[in-house]
Amino acid sequence: MRLDDSIARNPSVTNTDKEFQLRSRESSLYLSIFGNTSTGVAPKEFVNIFFREERLPIEEGWKRSEILITPDTMNDMEDFIVANSNWTQSQACEPLVIGPHSVI
């Protein structure tokens, strides 16, 4: 939905595999923070408040996860996002080096 909105606003938006991987990882983090760390179910209200008002929705009942959020805890959620996405690459770009042994 967010990507559709971005494309509607800017038809030349970059939509390579690199951006898809970054968006998927970012989404898994948001779902971990605002929802159930295992299932990724998050109240839409919490996410909307965070993005629209740029604050944590503490007054609305959000509480910090009791489970430590780590890259390992986000992997399954990211895989689920990728598997259920209808993403298609609109262009190719060269790999992004994000560390000595990490390239996307």
PLY file of the C-alpha trace (Angstrom):
ply
format ascii 1.0
element vertex 104
property float x
property float y
property float z
element edge 103
property int vertex1
property int vertex2
end_header
0.00 0.00 0.00
2.79 2.42 0.88
4.69 1.49 -2.27
1.56 2.00 -4.39
1.16 5.45 -2.84
4.83 6.27 -3.52
4.54 5.16 -7.13
1.33 7.18 -7.61
3.06 10.29 -6.26
6.33 9.65 -8.09
6.09 7.25 -11.06
9.90 7.23 -11.36
10.42 5.97 -7.79
13.36 3.58 -7.49
12.05 0.05 -6.97
15.01 -2.30 -7.12
15.73 -5.45 -5.16
17.86 -3.34 -2.81
14.95 -1.05 -1.89
12.63 -4.00 -1.48
15.01 -5.72 0.93
15.49 -2.53 2.94
11.72 -1.87 3.09
11.02 -5.46 4.15
13.56 -5.30 6.96
12.28 -1.90 8.09
8.70 -3.21 8.10
9.70 -6.22 10.19
11.20 -3.83 12.74
8.03 -1.68 12.92
5.86 -4.75 13.31
8.16 -6.05 16.05
8.03 -2.75 17.94
4.30 -2.10 17.67
2.92 -5.60 17.64
3.48 -9.17 18.64
7.15 -9.97 18.08
6.30 -13.51 16.93
3.28 -12.88 14.69
3.86 -9.28 13.58
0.25 -8.40 14.29
0.24 -4.73 15.22
-2.66 -2.37 15.89
-2.90 -0.06 12.88
-3.62 2.83 15.27
-0.18 2.45 16.90
1.65 2.50 13.58
-0.40 5.45 12.28
0.31 7.51 15.41
4.01 6.77 15.13
4.23 7.87 11.49
1.74 10.75 11.57
2.52 12.24 14.97
6.11 10.99 15.30
5.61 9.72 18.83
5.22 6.41 20.59
1.52 5.66 21.26
1.99 5.22 25.02
-1.24 7.09 25.87
-3.13 4.69 23.59
-1.86 1.62 25.41
1.36 0.68 23.62
3.90 -1.06 25.82
7.47 -2.01 25.12
7.91 -5.65 24.08
8.99 -8.01 26.82
10.93 -9.95 24.19
14.27 -8.46 23.14
14.05 -7.51 19.46
17.13 -8.69 17.58
17.95 -9.38 13.94
17.21 -13.05 14.63
13.74 -12.30 16.01
12.94 -10.23 12.91
14.09 -12.82 10.33
10.88 -14.90 10.29
8.73 -11.79 10.05
10.83 -10.41 7.20
10.57 -13.76 5.39
6.78 -13.65 5.83
6.63 -10.10 4.42
8.72 -11.10 1.41
6.71 -14.28 0.77
3.40 -12.40 0.87
4.48 -9.43 -1.16
3.45 -8.88 -4.74
6.63 -6.90 -5.36
8.18 -6.87 -8.80
11.44 -5.22 -9.69
11.01 -2.21 -11.95
14.70 -1.67 -12.55
18.08 -3.09 -11.62
20.93 -1.41 -9.80
24.34 -2.36 -8.57
24.70 -4.05 -5.16
24.85 -1.96 -2.01
27.77 -2.75 0.29
26.64 -2.23 3.88
29.58 -3.85 5.63
32.77 -5.84 5.07
30.83 -9.08 4.58
27.35 -7.79 3.88
26.04 -6.87 0.44
22.45 -6.43 -0.71
0 1
1 2
2 3
3 4
4 5
5 6
6 7
7 8
8 9
9 10
10 11
11 12
12 13
13 14
14 15
15 16
16 17
17 18
18 19
19 20
20 21
21 22
22 23
23 24
24 25
25 26
26 27
27 28
28 29
29 30
30 31
31 32
32 33
33 34
34 35
35 36
36 37
37 38
38 39
39 40
40 41
41 42
42 43
43 44
44 45
45 46
46 47
47 48
48 49
49 50
50 51
51 52
52 53
53 54
54 55
55 56
56 57
57 58
58 59
59 60
60 61
61 62
62 63
63 64
64 65
65 66
66 67
67 68
68 69
69 70
70 71
71 72
72 73
73 74
74 75
75 76
76 77
77 78
78 79
79 80
80 81
81 82
82 83
83 84
84 85
85 86
86 87
87 88
88 89
89 90
90 91
91 92
92 93
93 94
94 95
95 96
96 97
97 98
98 99
99 100
100 101
101 102
102 103
